[in-house]
């Protein structure tokens, strides 16, 4: 019978990385945003203490390559020191963002912080009350990219205790940059009870038993990382059965909100503003409700408002889209100054189109529409066509698929974004070609 | 799909018309002009979509109302068109459907153009190539679904392309056009971020530098402290150098004075040690005896004074004795040993008072006698003298003088009286002179003459008295002489006792007696004094003995020899002793001074912590004084000390400068480290990047949308052209070939789709690049061929209406066409509206299955081929 243990699995913390709030101004939220990453980590520490966990494992990217600062190192040092006092160990591998992390640590870390070597797989043994209670295996990134498969060498001597493997990977055989392994390869390592993965910023359960998890980032940093972010609390009983639970900890969450004007009857922009305000206050209500039921409160929600659909208002919007986006944003933000709001509007995006009276009929009657639809489907699904389209989009869209390897002035169009853009394009085409009444 | 029954209650010319059991294949409706053919065409054209409100259709009498029963895939539907509203479609179960569903969702325009084209519209075909929009659309429709819109494509595509170009240039390069400012912002922010990222490196570097500087500072401070101590000590040494020198000299002198213990080997250091030990012994001796020496010193003068006094006293006594002897000898020269004689005289036997009384009485008597004798003599001589005096006095009588004076006055009066008579002033004056002379004479002579007379009388009286007195004195003298003889006998007795020989003893017996008595007293006193003095000497000798002991003690510790004087008189002895003692005191004083100065210095060294520490640091084991001495020993002279001090001072300055520069460096480093550790540069950079990125992303999206529109449009067009070529034009060219009796063999779209044109090739290989080059007939054939091809393509099949569209065909071509239509009718319900009997006749020849309707002034009547041909022929 092994000792029961309890630990927290986290990854991709990217300490000190700023939240994308799309603003340089000082506002009510600025402090919350700039503290969010730290706050999330403090929540993590609080959770660790209140749950009296044995240790915390960090599966890479504790720091952000582009936000490495002395402040962040000091912050981690303080937290680690506090955890040391509480008798909580920390096991860290460094990821693509903080390769060979320990060598770059500014301060000497306390003894409870264990960095894994980047040279080879290391095994740390965790002793609880004098007996071996768990093994933690891991290997750090040597450089920004890591093409070694690593998993091969994750070999625990036996299965007498809970074996945890830390690996920073995109979990894709094709991705040579971030440890090219796949799920079945991981599962082939029979002695491992828990694969603590890192790199992908979205919480994911890859496998149940043995457990394979991505905890996601601790605090989302931009609108593409939507929803609650937190850690996985793992409890292992004496029979080595584990129970995993996702605990949201991030004080700030991102969410894209869509406002479809198709079914709304709006006569002017003022009505649109009212509608937006209503939508947002509903959202706010929802968060407040959610906050009542959880210990780690959401302090702010950064939202991007996407206004879409065919609407009479498009007439006003069309020619001054950007100005209007800006105006609505500013207007909303300035109203927030006086209110204790939880919502920070990141941006307003118009994706509206002209309203067509007989749209449905046109769609139904015009074979061209079907053609357009088919064509768009084909563009989305046919790789060659897709590549052709992306080539048309130009260099600015040639950003790396991985946001971490993408230049700041390039973007990457995932399936959803492509769909969004093509939907916009389709609306324009339909309006121009079919909707043209003459 | 086909119309089974049709009921037209109100539509233009039609009123309550029923067409029942309409053929699902070919339906020929013959009618003359204005019979309602075009109205029927319009009716069928709008029935699925609702009626337009633009006066393009004939008006209703009341309200448009049409009912139709349709069958599609063996299901029956009822369609009702009421007024301008959309047609309602119900199936047998009265479930609602839309007309569009029945009509394959074909758009209105395409349906109209393909399935219900009018003659008028066909007649404008030639204009297609001339680029009229409407015709272009027709062309598009003929080519297939959406081709009308497709003609707009190039223009539209261009529009969105140029939109995109404005946003992001041709290639969507992030560094151009409207991307550019945001791109630049990002680049700048990245630069800022990269700099900020270097801060960690700098931080580590600065921290390392700080450590080094601090270590160096520590060393410098230690060095500085050391130097300062040394400098301080040297300063102290310099200030005390002469003092030390003197102390050392004193020590050396004292060492010399001290008797070192006997030394057998000649080792220098042991010699030195020996000296030291000797000195230490001496000093400890002095220490133990210092009180004594001090006392001795204090008492020295007293002692000396005492000795001197003693000596003086002794001399004095001796002198007095000599003087006494001499006095005695002078008093009585017969004495050989006067002092012994003196002792023998018993002066107590003589009562001094008695002697004196006798002597007094004797002297009194003697002097009384003498006095009386002299008085007698004096009186004798006085008497003689008076007698002489009386003889000497001669004088004028006072009466005479008075008389002379009266005479003169009388003279004057006479004279005066004479003047009264003789008036002469000079006579008056003369009188006055006479008067005056009388006065002077009287006053000068009269008085003295009176006095002389009185004196002579007096002297005569005195002489008488003196002679009497002389007699009494002579009697008294005799009694005194008797008394005197008695006294002289007593006095002679006394002189005998006193050993006086000679006759005149009376003259000195009393003084002699006193002398003897006096000498005797003196002698006694001297004897007492002599005894006292001897006592004193004893005391003095004791004192000197003590001093002698001290000196003898000291001699054990001193190298010098003392003259241990034993057999000497007191004075000499004392002088020798004092001389020795002085030497001893000199040494002692030296040692005292030596010790005092040494301890003063020691005190100075010990009382200052700074000094103590500095010395202690120099040598922990030695006491501060020894350390100081050894420091002193390092230098040969004060000049050497000063030189060293100067050197040190330079070093001190150097290290001080180093220290202050290090401190400055440290402060700078610390500030920088503070700055770095609290730097929010990276956050700012990130925010800037984020902001610019968000803006850029919007632009990028916009660019992508525009480019996508362009892309889709281009794709769409080429896709559709391809499709048209393949699915439409191939069958169409076959139809055209059949219609034209294989004259035209091939039909293609124009290479330039914008021109909305076809390319036609004859069997001889002649190529018509534009329909404009074709005759109207050929053109109509071409479009019919294309239309049929299109219609065949649309499934399920829809009813087709042909309104005299074949009017320009020649007979053979019309026949060919009729054949094709008949074939088509096997799949489609085809309404042929015609006023040409030969077309009806051709159809009747080609097929038996056609249904014939006569239309006359808005009224339909089922007919047959012959009747209809006949009706139309006339």
Interface residues (C-beta under 8 A of the other chain):
Chain A: X16 X17 X18 X20 X21 X22 X23 X24 X34 X66 X67 X68 X69 X70 X71 X73 X74 X104 X106 X222 X321 X322 X325 X346 X347 X349 X361 X362 X364 X365 X366 X367 X368 X369 X370 X371 X372 X375 X376 X379 X385 X388 X389 X392 X393 X394 X395 X396 X397 X408 X409 X410 X411 X413 X421 X422 X424 X425 X426 X428 X429 X432 X433 X434 X436
Chain B: X98 X100 X105 X106 X107 X108 X110 X144 X145 X146 X149 X150 X152 X153 X156 X160 X168 X169 X171 X172 X173 X174 X175 X179 X182 X183 X186 X187 X189 X190 X193 X196 X197 X199 X200 X203 X204 X676 X677 X678 X679 X680 X682 X683 X686 X687 X688 X689 X690 X691 X692 X693 X694 X696 X697 X698 X700 X701 X702 X703 X704 X705 X707 X708 X709 X710 X711 X712 X713 X715 X716 X719 X720
